[in-house]
């Protein structure tokens, strides 16, 4: 098997299992975390902001966000995509940081730092693989249109101004949210419940 094909195959495997590869973050937080009331409130609010960003982005990108292979029927440049190229992954990072905050209230500083390192390494590792994979696909699929978009819109840090209205493509559809975001919403609510349960046990001890 040629080296390029081998590289592509393991990157495709990472893309296919991108959600599963981030599960260890949740396990580390649940096992080692000790939330306080203040950290739980702040962290859940931060995580909710990340989930709202995801919902905003999913409304534009649709059910292709759940595909096992890189695919895009059209180049979406409206909504959050008019300010950053990867709002879904930015949203995931915010959610992870939010729950890290929630679970870090009563742990020693070194434990909080170790949990944060786990969050950063796993998110950075997974998205460091799949973002370039997606960008390569989009350039092959949409050519100069994507290259112009890439030159105007940052990868993850939001631009101060969105693309001009005439450059924005795509529309927000509420009907795709349940189909495309139900799994992430379920995990989000489960994490909120676990924060509250662990907080309750700690408060009662």
MOHU-V124284 format. One record per backbone hydrogen bond with DSSP energy under -1.0 kcal/mol. CO is the residue of the C=O (numbers start at 0). NH is the residue of the N-H. E is the energy in kcal/mol with one decimal. If there is no record, write none. Layout:
CO,NH,E  CO,NH,E
//
This chain:
1,5,-2.4  2,6,-2.6  3,7,-2.3  4,8,-2.2  5,9,-1.9  6,10,-1.8  7,11,-2.5  8,12,-1.7  9,13,-2.0  10,14,-2.4  11,15,-2.6  12,16,-1.8  14,17,-1.4  16,20,-2.4  18,21,-1.1  19,22,-1.2  21,24,-1.2  22,26,-2.0  23,27,-2.6  24,28,-2.2  25,29,-2.6  26,30,-2.6  27,31,-2.5  28,32,-1.8  33,105,-3.2  35,39,-2.5  36,40,-2.2  37,41,-2.5  38,42,-2.7  39,43,-2.4  40,44,-2.0  41,45,-2.3  42,46,-2.9  43,47,-2.5  44,48,-1.8  45,49,-1.8  46,50,-2.2  47,51,-2.4  48,52,-1.9  49,53,-1.9  50,54,-2.6  51,55,-2.4  52,56,-2.3  53,57,-3.5  54,58,-2.0  56,59,-1.2  56,60,-2.6  57,61,-3.2  58,172,-2.1  61,64,-1.4  62,65,-2.1  63,66,-1.5  77,80,-1.6  78,81,-1.7  79,82,-1.7  79,83,-2.0  82,158,-2.0  85,89,-2.1  86,90,-2.6  87,91,-2.1  88,92,-2.2  89,93,-2.3  90,94,-2.4  91,95,-2.6  92,96,-2.5  93,97,-2.4  94,98,-2.4  95,99,-2.2  96,100,-2.3  97,101,-2.3  98,102,-2.3  102,33,-2.6  107,111,-2.3  108,112,-2.5  109,113,-2.1  110,114,-2.5  111,115,-2.4  112,116,-2.3  113,117,-1.9  114,118,-2.2  115,119,-2.7  116,120,-2.9  117,121,-2.3  118,122,-2.4  119,123,-2.7  120,124,-2.5  121,125,-2.6  122,126,-2.4  123,127,-1.6  125,129,-2.2  126,130,-2.0  128,132,-1.1  129,133,-2.5  130,134,-2.6  131,135,-2.4  132,136,-1.9  133,137,-2.8  134,138,-2.2  135,139,-2.0  136,140,-2.6  137,141,-2.9  138,142,-1.8  141,144,-1.5  142,146,-2.0  143,147,-2.4  144,148,-1.8  145,149,-3.3  146,150,-1.7  148,152,-2.3  153,84,-2.3  154,85,-1.3  163,166,-2.2  164,167,-1.2  168,76,-2.2  168,77,-1.3  173,176,-1.2  175,179,-3.0  176,180,-2.9  177,181,-1.1  180,184,-2.6  181,185,-2.1  182,186,-2.3  183,187,-2.5  184,188,-2.6  185,189,-2.2  186,190,-2.4  187,191,-2.1  188,192,-2.4  189,193,-2.4  190,194,-2.3  191,195,-2.3  192,196,-2.7  193,197,-2.5  194,198,-2.5  195,199,-2.4  196,200,-2.1  197,201,-2.2  198,202,-2.4  199,203,-1.7
//
